[in-house]
Amino acid sequence: MPMLTVRNLPDDVYRALKQQAALHGHSTEAEVGAILASAVRPETRIRLGDALSALSHQIGLTNADFDALERVRDRTPDVPMGFDDDS
């Protein structure tokens, strides 16, 4: 797992991190990791699966619609790409 070093962190910030970590029952390192994760992956981010599900509900797609698409789907295997001159 990658490591991160933070230099020149003010003493008061470090003390606050240690205190917050203790309140959450974490090590300081785990607390910093949790803070960074929530900063770069906020709970409010849009997840593709959730967005597609909401869209299908919004436009009224049903399981019958998906079954119909599955019946007409082309199941012919793809031909792999070749690197020869005669492909």
N, CA, C and O atoms as a DFTB+ gen file, in Angstrom:
348 C
 N C O
     1  1       0.851      -1.173       0.000
     2  2       0.000       0.000       0.000
     3  2       0.899       1.240       0.000
     4  3       1.913       1.259       0.698
     5  1       0.556       2.244      -0.748
     6  2       1.380       3.461      -0.796
     7  2       1.448       4.164       0.552
     8  3       0.545       4.059       1.382
     9  1       2.540       4.877       0.740
    10  2       2.718       5.659       1.956
    11  2       2.746       7.135       1.595
    12  3       3.076       7.500       0.466
    13  1       2.402       7.974       2.545
    14  2       2.379       9.408       2.340
    15  2       3.029      10.071       3.545
    16  3       2.705       9.749       4.688
    17  1       3.933      10.984       3.289
    18  2       4.572      11.744       4.361
    19  2       4.116      13.190       4.254
    20  3       4.172      13.789       3.180
    21  1       3.666      13.746       5.365
    22  2       3.251      15.146       5.392
    23  2       4.289      15.903       6.205
    24  3       4.465      15.650       7.397
    25  1       4.957      16.810       5.566
    26  2       5.990      17.589       6.246
    27  2       5.436      18.942       6.691
    28  3       4.469      19.456       6.130
    29  1       6.071      19.494       7.705
    30  2       5.759      20.836       8.201
    31  2       4.304      20.991       8.635
    32  3       3.690      22.036       8.422
    33  1       3.764      19.944       9.242
    34  2       2.403      20.002       9.768
    35  2       2.439      20.787      11.073
    36  3       3.203      20.437      11.973
    37  1       1.647      21.822      11.198
    38  2       1.653      22.603      12.433
    39  2       1.303      21.730      13.643
    40  3       0.489      20.811      13.552
    41  1       1.930      22.037      14.759
    42  2       1.725      21.261      15.987
    43  2       0.262      21.208      16.396
    44  3      -0.228      20.164      16.828
    45  1      -0.441      22.336      16.260
    46  2      -1.843      22.348      16.682
    47  2      -2.705      21.458      15.794
    48  3      -3.669      20.860      16.274
    49  1      -2.376      21.361      14.517
    50  2      -3.116      20.487      13.610
    51  2      -2.860      19.027      13.990
    52  3      -3.785      18.216      14.018
    53  1      -1.606      18.700      14.281
    54  2      -1.268      17.332      14.675
    55  2      -1.984      16.942      15.977
    56  3      -2.514      15.837      16.091
    57  1      -1.994      17.837      16.937
    58  2      -2.686      17.564      18.200
    59  2      -4.183      17.351      17.963
    60  3      -4.792      16.457      18.551
    61  1      -4.761      18.174      17.104
    62  2      -6.191      18.028      16.797
    63  2      -6.467      16.689      16.105
    64  3      -7.477      16.042      16.384
    65  1      -5.576      16.276      15.209
    66  2      -5.722      14.977      14.546
    67  2      -5.663      13.838      15.559
    68  3      -6.470      12.910      15.509
    69  1      -4.698      13.915      16.481
    70  2      -4.568      12.876      17.501
    71  2      -5.817      12.811      18.373
    72  3      -6.287      11.727      18.717
    73  1      -6.347      13.969      18.724
    74  2      -7.539      14.015      19.567
    75  2      -8.748      13.448      18.820
    76  3      -9.525      12.676      19.382
    77  1      -8.899      13.832      17.560
    78  2     -10.017      13.337      16.754
    79  2      -9.905      11.825      16.565
    80  3     -10.906      11.111      16.632
    81  1      -8.685      11.340      16.329
    82  2      -8.468       9.900      16.171
    83  2      -8.870       9.157      17.443
    84  3      -9.512       8.109      17.379
    85  1      -8.493       9.700      18.586
    86  2      -8.841       9.064      19.855
    87  2     -10.356       9.021      20.046
    88  3     -10.895       8.027      20.531
    89  1     -11.036      10.091      19.669
    90  2     -12.499      10.124      19.790
    91  2     -13.159       9.060      18.920
    92  3     -14.194       8.504      19.289
    93  1     -12.559       8.778      17.767
    94  2     -13.106       7.773      16.839
    95  2     -12.540       6.381      17.087
    96  3     -12.929       5.425      16.415
    97  1     -11.624       6.258      18.047
    98  2     -11.031       4.962      18.332
    99  2     -10.055       4.493      17.266
   100  3      -9.860       3.291      17.087
   101  1      -9.445       5.429      16.560
   102  2      -8.491       5.128      15.494
   103  2      -7.088       5.555      15.913
   104  3      -6.896       6.323      16.857
   105  1      -6.122       5.027      15.175
   106  2      -4.780       5.586      15.278
   107  2      -4.784       6.907      14.511
   108  3      -5.684       7.169      13.713
   109  1      -3.784       7.724      14.756
   110  2      -3.681       8.989      14.017
   111  2      -3.559       8.712      12.525
   112  3      -4.170       9.399      11.706
   113  1      -2.770       7.706      12.179
   114  2      -2.596       7.349      10.766
   115  2      -3.918       6.916      10.127
   116  3      -4.223       7.329       9.007
   117  1      -4.698       6.099      10.816
   118  2      -5.995       5.664      10.292
   119  2      -6.954       6.841      10.162
   120  3      -7.733       6.914       9.211
   121  1      -6.895       7.757      11.116
   122  2      -7.773       8.938      11.060
   123  2      -7.437       9.807       9.858
   124  3      -8.335      10.279       9.160
   125  1      -6.151      10.021       9.615
   126  2      -5.739      10.810       8.454
   127  2      -6.193      10.117       7.166
   128  3      -6.665      10.774       6.238
   129  1      -6.050       8.791       7.112
   130  2      -6.513       8.047       5.944
   131  2      -8.004       8.211       5.712
   132  3      -8.445       8.384       4.576
   133  1      -8.786       8.157       6.791
   134  2     -10.240       8.326       6.680
   135  2     -10.594       9.734       6.212
   136  3     -11.494       9.914       5.392
   137  1      -9.885      10.727       6.734
   138  2     -10.135      12.115       6.327
   139  2      -9.820      12.295       4.843
   140  3     -10.598      12.907       4.111
   141  1      -8.692      11.770       4.404
   142  2      -8.314      11.886       2.995
   143  2      -9.304      11.152       2.098
   144  3      -9.689      11.669       1.049
   145  1      -9.717       9.955       2.499
   146  2     -10.676       9.186       1.689
   147  2     -11.991       9.936       1.548
   148  3     -12.563       9.979       0.459
   149  1     -12.479      10.526       2.633
   150  2     -13.746      11.254       2.537
   151  2     -13.605      12.527       1.710
   152  3     -14.579      13.003       1.126
   153  1     -12.395      13.078       1.658
   154  2     -12.182      14.294       0.866
   155  2     -12.165      13.992      -0.632
   156  3     -12.660      14.786      -1.432
   157  1     -11.600      12.858      -1.006
   158  2     -11.479      12.567      -2.442
   159  2     -12.594      11.660      -2.952
   160  3     -12.797      11.548      -4.161
   161  1     -13.317      11.011      -2.040
   162  2     -14.444      10.165      -2.423
   163  2     -15.641      10.508      -1.549
   164  3     -16.032       9.715      -0.693
   165  1     -16.221      11.675      -1.756
   166  2     -17.331      12.095      -0.889
   167  2     -18.559      11.200      -1.072
   168  3     -18.767      10.621      -2.138
   169  1     -19.358      11.096      -0.027
   170  2     -20.580      10.289      -0.064
   171  2     -21.549      10.777      -1.134
   172  3     -22.366       9.999      -1.626
   173  1     -21.473      12.041      -1.495
   174  2     -22.423      12.611      -2.451
   175  2     -22.038      12.358      -3.906
   176  3     -22.735      12.805      -4.817
   177  1     -20.917      11.635      -4.133
   178  2     -20.525      11.393      -5.522
   179  2     -21.551      10.501      -6.201
   180  3     -22.210       9.688      -5.553
   181  1     -21.678      10.659      -7.492
   182  2     -22.645       9.881      -8.258
   183  2     -21.981       8.586      -8.695
   184  3     -20.941       8.602      -9.354
   185  1     -22.581       7.479      -8.330
   186  2     -22.079       6.172      -8.741
   187  2     -22.824       5.758     -10.009
   188  3     -24.040       5.929     -10.098
   189  1     -22.103       5.217     -10.985
   190  2     -22.680       4.897     -12.285
   191  2     -23.849       3.928     -12.168
   192  3     -24.893       4.140     -12.785
   193  1     -23.685       2.869     -11.384
   194  2     -24.764       1.882     -11.235
   195  2     -26.026       2.504     -10.657
   196  3     -27.133       2.229     -11.120
   197  1     -25.853       3.339      -9.650
   198  2     -27.006       4.008      -9.048
   199  2     -27.677       4.947     -10.045
   200  3     -28.904       5.029     -10.102
   201  1     -26.866       5.654     -10.829
   202  2     -27.427       6.582     -11.820
   203  2     -28.199       5.830     -12.897
   204  3     -29.278       6.263     -13.301
   205  1     -27.656       4.709     -13.363
   206  2     -28.346       3.925     -14.395
   207  2     -29.640       3.322     -13.851
   208  3     -30.651       3.285     -14.552
   209  1     -29.610       2.854     -12.615
   210  2     -30.809       2.301     -11.999
   211  2     -31.889       3.366     -11.866
   212  3     -33.056       3.122     -12.174
   213  1     -31.493       4.549     -11.404
   214  2     -32.460       5.640     -11.255
   215  2     -33.048       6.034     -12.610
   216  3     -34.244       6.305     -12.720
   217  1     -32.201       6.065     -13.635
   218  2     -32.676       6.424     -14.972
   219  2     -33.673       5.390     -15.492
   220  3     -34.700       5.752     -16.065
   221  1     -33.373       4.098     -15.293
   222  2     -34.298       3.064     -15.787
   223  2     -35.631       3.134     -15.055
   224  3     -36.678       2.905     -15.662
   225  1     -35.612       3.448     -13.760
   226  2     -36.868       3.618     -13.026
   227  2     -37.620       4.845     -13.519
   228  3     -38.845       4.836     -13.638
   229  1     -36.866       5.897     -13.801
   230  2     -37.470       7.158     -14.235
   231  2     -38.198       7.002     -15.570
   232  3     -39.281       7.557     -15.760
   233  1     -37.603       6.248     -16.491
   234  2     -38.241       6.103     -17.809
   235  2     -39.175       4.897     -17.879
   236  3     -39.808       4.650     -18.906
   237  1     -39.256       4.142     -16.767
   238  2     -40.246       3.074     -16.681
   239  2     -39.814       1.741     -17.274
   240  3     -40.673       0.953     -17.670
   241  1     -38.524       1.460     -17.352
   242  2     -38.085       0.161     -17.856
   243  2     -38.467      -0.927     -16.860
   244  3     -38.409      -0.733     -15.646
   245  1     -38.859      -2.078     -17.404
   246  2     -39.233      -3.211     -16.560
   247  2     -38.344      -4.407     -16.907
   248  3     -37.559      -4.357     -17.854
   249  1     -38.476      -5.471     -16.134
   250  2     -37.735      -6.695     -16.424
   251  2     -38.121      -7.252     -17.787
   252  3     -37.290      -7.847     -18.473
   253  1     -39.381      -7.062     -18.187
   254  2     -39.828      -7.524     -19.504
   255  2     -39.055      -6.818     -20.619
   256  3     -38.744      -7.432     -21.639
   257  1     -38.748      -5.545     -20.435
   258  2     -37.962      -4.813     -21.426
   259  2     -36.565      -5.416     -21.545
   260  3     -36.050      -5.583     -22.651
   261  1     -35.959      -5.736     -20.422
   262  2     -34.618      -6.314     -20.447
   263  2     -34.650      -7.722     -21.046
   264  3     -33.726      -8.112     -21.759
   265  1     -35.701      -8.480     -20.762
   266  2     -35.837      -9.815     -21.356
   267  2     -35.952      -9.724     -22.872
   268  3     -35.373     -10.541     -23.588
   269  1     -36.691      -8.742     -23.363
   270  2     -36.838      -8.562     -24.817
   271  2     -35.496      -8.211     -25.448
   272  3     -35.170      -8.717     -26.522
   273  1     -34.725      -7.365     -24.807
   274  2     -33.404      -7.021     -25.333
   275  2     -32.491      -8.239     -25.340
   276  3     -31.706      -8.423     -26.269
   277  1     -32.591      -9.055     -24.327
   278  2     -31.747     -10.251     -24.227
   279  2     -32.086     -11.252     -25.339
   280  3     -31.197     -11.936     -25.845
   281  1     -33.359     -11.339     -25.718
   282  2     -33.770     -12.286     -26.770
   283  2     -33.214     -11.893     -28.134
   284  3     -32.901     -12.774     -28.936
   285  1     -33.081     -10.607     -28.423
   286  2     -32.626     -10.179     -29.756
   287  2     -31.129      -9.888     -29.798
   288  3     -30.607      -9.467     -30.831
   289  1     -30.451     -10.105     -28.701
   290  2     -29.011      -9.828     -28.635
   291  2     -28.229     -10.776     -29.535
   292  3     -28.478     -11.981     -29.554
   293  1     -27.287     -10.218     -30.273
   294  2     -26.425     -11.011     -31.150
   295  2     -25.397     -11.739     -30.290
   296  3     -24.601     -11.109     -29.593
   297  1     -25.421     -13.066     -30.344
   298  2     -24.519     -13.867     -29.523
   299  2     -23.371     -14.459     -30.343
   300  3     -22.671     -15.356     -29.871
   301  1     -23.176     -13.962     -31.567
   302  2     -22.072     -14.428     -32.386
   303  2     -20.758     -14.003     -31.751
   304  3     -20.564     -12.825     -31.450
   305  1     -19.835     -14.975     -31.540
   306  2     -18.557     -14.592     -30.928
   307  2     -17.789     -13.610     -31.804
   308  3     -17.826     -13.700     -33.032
   309  1     -17.111     -12.697     -31.182
   310  2     -16.268     -11.757     -31.907
   311  2     -15.052     -12.471     -32.459
   312  3     -14.573     -13.450     -31.887
   313  1     -14.561     -11.965     -33.578
   314  2     -13.326     -12.486     -34.152
   315  2     -12.187     -11.642     -33.590
   316  3     -12.201     -10.418     -33.713
   317  1     -11.190     -12.299     -32.966
   318  2     -10.088     -11.525     -32.390
   319  2      -9.349     -10.725     -33.459
   320  3      -9.237     -11.154     -34.608
   321  1      -8.854      -9.575     -33.068
   322  2      -8.090      -8.725     -33.952
   323  2      -6.768      -9.415     -34.273
   324  3      -6.125      -9.987     -33.394
   325  1      -6.372      -9.353     -35.545
   326  2      -5.100      -9.949     -35.938
   327  2      -4.086      -8.881     -36.274
   328  3      -4.432      -7.753     -36.624
   329  1      -2.828      -9.257     -36.161
   330  2      -1.747      -8.333     -36.477
   331  2      -1.023      -8.722     -37.756
   332  3      -0.035      -8.091     -38.131
   333  1      -1.508      -9.748     -38.420
   334  2      -0.909     -10.185     -39.687
   335  2      -1.401      -9.284     -40.809
   336  3      -2.450      -8.650     -40.693
   337  1      -0.633      -9.232     -41.902
   338  2      -1.014      -8.399     -43.043
   339  2      -2.252      -8.905     -43.757
   340  3      -2.952      -8.114     -44.388
   341  1      -2.548     -10.195     -43.680
   342  2      -3.681     -10.756     -44.412
   343  2      -4.948     -10.865     -43.569
   344  3      -5.842     -11.643     -43.901
   345  1      -5.037     -10.102     -42.490
   346  2      -6.231     -10.213     -41.635
   347  2      -7.303      -9.249     -42.056
   348  3      -8.372      -9.209     -41.446
